[in-house]
Amino acid sequence: EPCELARMLHFVDCFTAKHSPRVGRKPQPAQKAARDLYLQSKGDQLAGLVIKEFGIYPPGCYVKLESGEMAIVVQRGVSANTPVVAAITNRNGDPLGHPARRDTSLSTHRIIGTVDAQSVMVRVSVESLYDRHANL
């Protein structure tokens, strides 16, 4: 029987593998990857902890907001389904000059869906995503 640390590492590996593109398949949306992991683990509490830590929308995941903006998840939020994101486009799909922090626990910025990474044409620097002076 694998130790607790080995099981947790296995769950992290499974979750990130499901959420990453592979030859012959597109990446699974984070919510599906989380659900599949939890079901495949037969409800193992360590799998649940991994999902809770990464969140339903893990960092690096692209999302569409109620406001119409497209954003990238930058950190875990108050709950697993309300991460802090950086908006990278306006509601018309035009790139923002500088990513703007959004709190998805607010109804105006709630997440309404995920966006396939291959369809994102906007590129931003990692530094600008974590800029402490970004609007929140």
C-alpha positions as CSV (number, residue, x, y, z in Angstrom):
1,E,0.0,0.0,0.0
2,P,1.5,3.4,-1.0
3,C,2.1,5.9,1.7
4,E,0.0,9.1,1.9
5,L,2.6,11.3,0.2
6,A,2.9,8.8,-2.7
7,R,-0.9,8.7,-3.1
8,M,-1.1,12.5,-3.0
9,L,1.7,12.8,-5.7
10,H,-0.2,10.3,-7.8
11,F,-3.4,12.3,-7.6
12,V,-1.5,15.6,-8.5
13,D,0.1,13.8,-11.4
14,C,-3.3,12.4,-12.6
15,F,-5.1,15.8,-12.3
16,T,-2.4,17.7,-14.2
17,A,-2.1,15.1,-16.9
18,K,-5.9,15.1,-17.5
19,H,-5.8,18.9,-17.7
20,S,-2.8,19.0,-20.1
21,P,-2.9,18.4,-23.8
22,R,-1.6,15.0,-25.1
23,V,-0.8,13.6,-28.5
24,G,-4.2,12.6,-29.9
25,R,-6.4,14.4,-27.4
26,K,-7.2,17.9,-26.2
27,P,-6.9,18.8,-22.5
28,Q,-9.9,18.1,-20.4
29,P,-11.5,21.1,-18.8
30,A,-10.4,21.5,-15.2
31,Q,-13.9,20.7,-13.9
32,K,-14.0,17.4,-15.8
33,A,-10.5,16.5,-14.8
34,A,-11.4,17.1,-11.1
35,R,-14.6,15.2,-11.3
36,D,-12.9,12.2,-13.1
37,L,-10.1,12.2,-10.6
38,Y,-12.5,12.2,-7.7
39,L,-14.6,9.4,-9.2
40,Q,-11.6,7.3,-10.2
41,S,-10.2,7.6,-6.7
42,K,-13.5,6.4,-5.3
43,G,-13.8,9.5,-3.2
44,D,-10.4,9.3,-1.6
45,Q,-10.1,12.2,0.8
46,L,-6.5,13.0,-0.5
47,A,-7.9,13.3,-4.0
48,G,-10.5,15.7,-2.6
49,L,-7.7,17.7,-0.9
50,V,-5.7,18.0,-4.2
51,I,-8.8,19.2,-6.0
52,K,-9.6,21.7,-3.3
53,E,-6.0,23.0,-3.3
54,F,-5.8,23.4,-7.1
55,G,-9.4,24.5,-7.3
56,I,-11.9,23.8,-10.0
57,Y,-10.1,26.4,-12.1
58,P,-6.4,25.9,-11.5
59,P,-3.8,28.6,-12.2
60,G,-3.1,28.9,-15.9
61,C,-6.7,28.0,-16.9
62,Y,-8.4,30.4,-19.3
63,V,-12.0,31.4,-18.4
64,K,-14.9,33.5,-19.7
65,L,-16.4,36.0,-17.2
66,E,-20.0,37.2,-16.9
67,S,-18.7,40.6,-17.9
68,G,-17.7,39.2,-21.3
69,E,-14.0,39.4,-20.6
70,M,-11.6,36.5,-21.1
71,A,-9.2,35.9,-18.2
72,I,-6.5,33.6,-17.0
73,V,-6.6,32.2,-13.5
74,V,-3.7,33.4,-11.4
75,Q,-4.4,32.1,-7.9
76,R,-6.9,30.3,-5.7
77,G,-9.7,32.4,-4.4
78,V,-12.0,32.2,-1.4
79,S,-13.5,28.9,-2.7
80,A,-12.5,26.2,-5.2
81,N,-14.9,27.8,-7.9
82,T,-14.0,31.5,-7.3
83,P,-10.4,32.0,-8.2
84,V,-8.6,35.3,-8.7
85,V,-8.1,35.9,-12.4
86,A,-6.4,38.5,-14.6
87,A,-8.7,39.7,-17.4
88,I,-6.7,39.8,-20.7
89,T,-9.5,40.9,-23.1
90,N,-12.4,43.2,-22.9
91,R,-16.0,42.1,-23.6
92,N,-15.4,42.6,-27.4
93,G,-12.3,40.3,-27.3
94,D,-9.8,43.1,-27.7
95,P,-6.6,42.7,-25.7
96,L,-6.3,44.8,-22.6
97,G,-3.2,47.0,-22.4
98,H,-2.4,45.5,-19.0
99,P,-4.1,42.5,-17.4
100,A,-6.7,43.5,-14.8
101,R,-7.3,41.5,-11.7
102,R,-10.9,40.3,-11.1
103,D,-12.5,38.6,-8.1
104,T,-14.8,35.9,-9.5
105,S,-16.7,35.7,-6.2
106,L,-18.4,38.9,-7.4
107,S,-21.4,38.4,-9.6
108,T,-20.2,40.8,-12.3
109,H,-17.0,38.7,-12.7
110,R,-18.3,35.2,-12.1
111,I,-16.9,32.5,-14.3
112,I,-19.4,31.3,-17.0
113,G,-17.1,28.8,-18.7
114,T,-13.7,27.7,-19.6
115,V,-11.8,28.7,-22.8
116,D,-9.6,26.3,-24.8
117,A,-6.0,27.5,-24.6
118,Q,-5.5,26.9,-28.3
119,S,-8.2,29.5,-29.1
120,V,-6.5,32.2,-27.0
121,M,-4.7,34.7,-29.3
122,V,-3.6,37.1,-26.6
123,R,-0.2,36.6,-25.1
124,V,0.8,38.3,-21.8
125,S,4.0,38.2,-19.8
126,V,3.9,36.2,-16.5
127,E,5.2,39.2,-14.7
128,S,2.2,41.3,-15.8
129,L,-0.2,38.6,-14.5
130,Y,1.2,38.9,-11.0
131,D,1.7,42.7,-10.9
132,R,0.6,43.9,-7.5
133,H,-0.6,47.2,-9.1
134,A,-3.1,45.5,-11.3
135,N,-6.7,46.5,-10.8
136,L,-8.8,44.2,-8.6
